[in-house]
């Protein structure tokens, strides 16, 4: 009888805290990557551009993350606008597929709105930090920094594996190295 009580006590100590509840509508987070496709379709001429917007020929020049324009003219908005512009279709499609999957996973616990907001804020901050460590001239386009922010978010909310908190961080570093 004492043996069973001791086994139950040890089993309770080994249990990890319960997983956070799954938020409703997390599947819709994958659709948040669709504006990237729409911007690219307008830029390449597949869709008409609304008359109120400048011509797509100017979009890359006006919205790319250009370190010289950031430092000289203090155009900080470029850290955000560069997330929505892509140089080619392969880069766009890889960003859309990976980001849609990662956003859906993050939205399971954070909620769709919070996961999308964190992706945009993380991508914008990532672009700003990249400009600090790059020497001009440097031009960047793409949603990749937002995707890496989502990966960091996922690693940050991962539970320690068998009590070792370093495992999720090492797994995130491995994913970063692979991508």
C-alpha positions in Angstrom: 0.0 0.0 0.0 2.8 2.5 0.8 4.5 1.5 -2.4 1.4 2.6 -4.4 1.1 5.8 -2.6 4.8 6.6 -3.3 4.3 5.8 -7.0 1.3 8.1 -7.1 3.2 10.9 -5.4 6.1 10.5 -7.9 3.7 10.4 -10.8 2.1 13.7 -9.7 5.5 15.4 -9.4 6.5 14.3 -12.9 3.3 15.7 -14.5 3.8 18.8 -16.4 1.4 21.7 -16.2 -1.6 21.2 -18.6 -1.3 22.5 -22.1 -3.0 25.8 -22.8 -6.4 25.6 -24.4 -6.7 25.6 -28.1 -8.3 28.9 -29.4 -11.3 28.8 -31.7 -10.8 29.8 -35.3 -7.0 29.1 -35.3 -7.3 27.6 -38.8 -8.1 31.1 -40.2 -4.6 32.3 -39.3 -3.3 30.5 -42.4 -5.3 32.9 -44.6 -3.3 35.8 -43.2 -0.6 35.0 -45.6 -2.9 35.6 -48.6 -2.3 39.3 -48.9 1.2 38.5 -49.9 -0.2 36.7 -52.9 -2.5 39.6 -53.8 0.3 42.1 -53.6 2.5 40.0 -55.8 -0.4 39.4 -58.3 -0.9 43.2 -58.6 2.8 43.8 -58.9 3.2 41.3 -61.7 0.1 42.4 -63.6 -2.1 39.3 -62.9 -4.6 41.5 -61.1 -5.5 45.2 -61.8 -4.2 47.8 -59.4 -6.8 50.1 -57.9 -6.4 53.6 -59.4 -5.7 55.2 -56.0 -2.5 53.3 -55.7 0.8 54.1 -57.4 1.8 51.9 -60.3 3.4 48.5 -59.4 6.6 49.6 -61.0 7.2 52.0 -58.1 6.2 49.6 -55.3 9.7 48.0 -54.9 11.4 51.3 -55.1 9.0 52.9 -52.6 8.6 50.0 -50.2 11.8 47.9 -50.2 14.0 47.9 -47.1 16.8 50.1 -48.5 19.5 50.8 -45.8 20.6 54.1 -47.4 17.1 55.5 -47.5 16.5 54.3 -43.9 19.7 56.0 -42.6 19.6 59.2 -44.7 15.9 59.9 -44.9 14.7 58.0 -41.8 12.1 56.1 -43.7 11.3 53.6 -40.9 8.1 52.5 -42.6 10.2 50.4 -45.0 10.8 47.9 -42.2 7.1 47.0 -42.5 6.4 47.5 -46.2 9.4 45.3 -47.2 7.6 42.3 -45.6 4.9 42.4 -48.4 7.2 42.7 -51.4 9.0 39.7 -52.9 11.6 39.6 -55.7 10.4 36.5 -57.4 7.6 33.9 -57.2 9.7 31.1 -55.6 10.6 33.4 -52.7 6.9 34.4 -52.4 5.5 30.9 -52.5 8.0 29.5 -49.9 7.2 32.4 -47.6 3.5 32.0 -48.0 3.5 28.2 -47.4 5.8 28.2 -44.4 4.3 31.3 -42.8 0.7 30.0 -43.2 1.6 26.8 -41.5 3.6 28.5 -38.7 0.8 31.1 -38.2 -1.8 28.4 -37.8 0.3 26.6 -35.2 0.9 29.8 -33.3 -2.7 30.7 -33.4 -3.8 27.5 -31.7 -2.6 28.9 -28.4 -2.4 32.7 -29.0 -5.4 33.3 -31.1 -5.4 34.4 -34.8 -5.2 38.1 -34.2 -2.5 38.0 -31.7 -0.4 35.5 -33.8 -0.7 37.7 -36.9 0.1 40.9 -34.9 3.2 39.2 -33.4 4.3 38.1 -36.8 4.1 41.6 -38.2 5.7 43.2 -35.2 8.5 40.6 -35.1 9.2 40.9 -38.8 9.3 44.7 -38.6 11.6 44.6 -35.6 13.7 41.9 -37.3 14.1 44.1 -40.3 15.1 47.1 -38.2 17.7 45.0 -36.3 19.0 43.6 -39.6 19.7 47.2 -40.7 21.8 47.8 -37.6 24.1 44.9 -38.4 24.3 45.2 -42.1 26.7 47.7 -43.8 25.1 49.9 -46.5 24.2 49.6 -49.2 21.7 46.8 -48.4 18.2 46.2 -49.9 15.8 43.5 -48.5 12.4 42.2 -49.5 10.2 39.5 -48.2 8.3 38.0 -45.3 11.1 35.8 -44.2 11.9 37.9 -41.1 8.3 37.6 -40.0 8.4 33.9 -40.5 11.6 33.7 -38.3 9.7 35.8 -35.7 6.9 33.2 -35.8 9.4 30.4 -35.3 10.9 32.3 -32.3 7.4 32.7 -30.9 6.7 29.0 -31.3 10.0 28.1 -29.6 9.3 30.6 -26.8 5.9 29.1 -26.0 7.1 25.5 -26.2 7.1 23.5 -23.0 10.4 22.2 -21.6 11.0 18.7 -22.6 11.5 16.5 -19.5 12.2 19.5 -17.5 15.0 20.8 -19.7 14.2 24.3 -20.9 17.1 24.4 -23.4 15.5 21.8 -25.6 12.9 24.1 -27.3 15.6 26.8 -27.8 18.0 24.3 -29.3 15.2 22.9 -31.6 14.5 26.5 -32.7 18.2 27.1 -33.4 18.2 23.9 -35.5 15.2 25.0 -37.5 16.8 28.4 -38.1 20.0 26.7 -39.3 18.0 24.4 -41.7 16.0 27.3 -43.2 
